[in-house]
Amino acid sequence: MGGWLATIDQESTFDGIRNAVIDEGMDNEDCHNYGFWIGYYDATPDGDGHTALDFEWLHGMCTNWTEWQRNQPDDNTKMSAVGQNCVQMWFRKKGRFDDEYCTKLKGYVCQVPESCDCKMRDEDD
């Protein structure tokens, strides 16, 4: 089937994912430490700090829509010299975007193609 970490390029997509996580009761510390990885990251980490302009979507989609938590990204370097280069939906702060260390154990939000090019086999084969 194939899939990848999700691109969240509009408010309605963000709201749908956020509401699904909350409705399923997954917006807590016990479940994924409050966070879910999305397909947004700093492709050129250098440890000198970054701004929201340094982030891009995994599959190169261009979008100007983001939902950063206030004062994020902050590129904290306490645990890694190259900083926080991956992005989570952070449910401690209403699911808003937060840069985080890529090695942290989190849940993830994936997307799959809208259609499948595969052919269904005949049941009689």
C-alpha positions as CSV (number, residue, x, y, z in Angstrom):
1,M,0.0,0.0,0.0
2,G,2.8,2.5,0.9
3,G,2.6,5.7,2.8
4,W,4.7,8.4,4.4
5,L,4.6,10.8,7.3
6,A,1.7,13.2,6.8
7,T,1.8,16.6,5.2
8,I,-0.5,19.0,7.0
9,D,-1.0,21.8,4.5
10,Q,-4.3,23.4,5.6
11,E,-6.3,24.1,8.7
12,S,-9.0,21.6,7.9
13,T,-6.4,18.7,7.7
14,F,-4.9,19.9,11.0
15,D,-8.3,20.1,12.7
16,G,-9.3,16.6,11.4
17,I,-6.1,14.9,12.7
18,R,-6.2,16.8,16.0
19,N,-9.8,15.9,16.6
20,A,-9.2,12.2,15.7
21,V,-6.4,12.0,18.2
22,I,-8.4,13.7,20.9
23,D,-11.6,11.7,20.2
24,E,-9.6,8.4,20.5
25,G,-8.1,9.6,23.8
26,M,-4.5,9.6,22.5
27,D,-3.7,13.2,23.6
28,N,-1.8,12.3,26.8
29,E,1.6,11.5,28.2
30,D,1.0,7.8,28.5
31,C,0.1,7.6,24.8
32,H,3.1,8.6,22.7
33,N,4.4,11.2,25.2
34,Y,2.0,13.8,24.0
35,G,3.4,13.8,20.4
36,F,2.9,12.5,16.9
37,W,5.5,12.8,14.2
38,I,4.5,14.5,11.0
39,G,6.5,14.8,7.7
40,Y,8.0,18.3,8.5
41,Y,11.7,18.6,9.3
42,D,14.9,20.7,9.1
43,A,16.7,19.2,6.2
44,T,20.0,21.0,6.9
45,P,20.6,20.9,10.6
46,D,23.8,22.7,11.6
47,G,23.4,23.3,15.4
48,D,23.4,27.1,14.9
49,G,19.7,27.4,15.4
50,H,16.8,27.5,12.9
51,T,13.6,29.3,12.2
52,A,10.3,28.1,10.8
53,L,11.7,29.0,7.3
54,D,14.3,26.2,7.6
55,F,11.7,23.4,7.7
56,E,10.3,21.5,4.7
57,W,8.0,18.6,4.0
58,L,9.5,15.2,3.4
59,H,8.2,14.8,-0.1
60,G,9.0,18.4,-1.2
61,M,5.5,19.8,-1.1
62,C,5.5,23.6,-0.9
63,T,3.1,25.1,1.5
64,N,3.0,28.3,3.6
65,W,0.4,26.9,6.1
66,T,1.8,25.9,9.5
67,E,0.4,25.8,13.0
68,W,3.5,26.3,15.3
69,Q,3.0,26.5,19.0
70,R,4.0,30.0,20.3
71,N,7.8,30.4,20.7
72,Q,8.4,27.4,18.4
73,P,10.5,26.3,16.7
74,D,13.1,26.9,19.4
75,D,15.9,24.4,18.3
76,N,16.7,23.3,21.9
77,T,20.3,21.9,22.0
78,K,20.3,20.5,25.5
79,M,20.2,16.8,24.3
80,S,21.8,17.1,20.9
81,A,24.4,19.5,19.5
82,V,22.4,19.7,16.2
83,G,19.2,20.6,18.0
84,Q,15.6,19.6,17.4
85,N,15.1,18.9,13.7
86,C,11.9,16.9,13.5
87,V,8.4,18.2,14.0
88,Q,5.6,16.7,16.1
89,M,2.0,17.6,16.7
90,W,2.4,18.3,20.4
91,F,-0.8,17.5,22.3
92,R,0.4,19.1,25.5
93,K,-0.2,22.3,23.5
94,K,-3.4,21.5,21.5
95,G,-1.6,19.6,18.8
96,R,0.3,22.6,17.5
97,F,3.7,22.1,15.7
98,D,6.8,21.8,17.9
99,D,10.3,21.0,16.9
100,E,11.7,18.0,18.8
101,Y,14.7,15.7,18.9
102,C,14.3,13.1,16.1
103,T,15.3,10.3,18.4
104,K,12.4,10.7,20.7
105,L,9.8,7.9,20.8
106,K,6.5,9.3,19.5
107,G,3.4,8.2,17.7
108,Y,3.1,9.2,14.0
109,V,0.6,10.4,11.5
110,C,0.8,8.9,8.1
111,Q,-0.9,9.4,4.8
112,V,-1.5,7.1,1.9
113,P,-2.3,7.7,-1.7
114,E,-5.9,8.4,-2.5
115,S,-6.1,5.7,-5.1
116,C,-4.3,2.4,-5.7
117,D,-2.9,1.4,-9.1
118,C,-3.0,-2.2,-8.2
119,K,-5.2,-4.7,-10.0
120,M,-7.6,-6.9,-8.1
121,R,-7.1,-10.6,-8.9
122,D,-10.0,-12.6,-10.0
123,E,-11.3,-14.8,-7.1
124,D,-11.4,-17.8,-9.4
125,D,-7.6,-17.8,-10.2
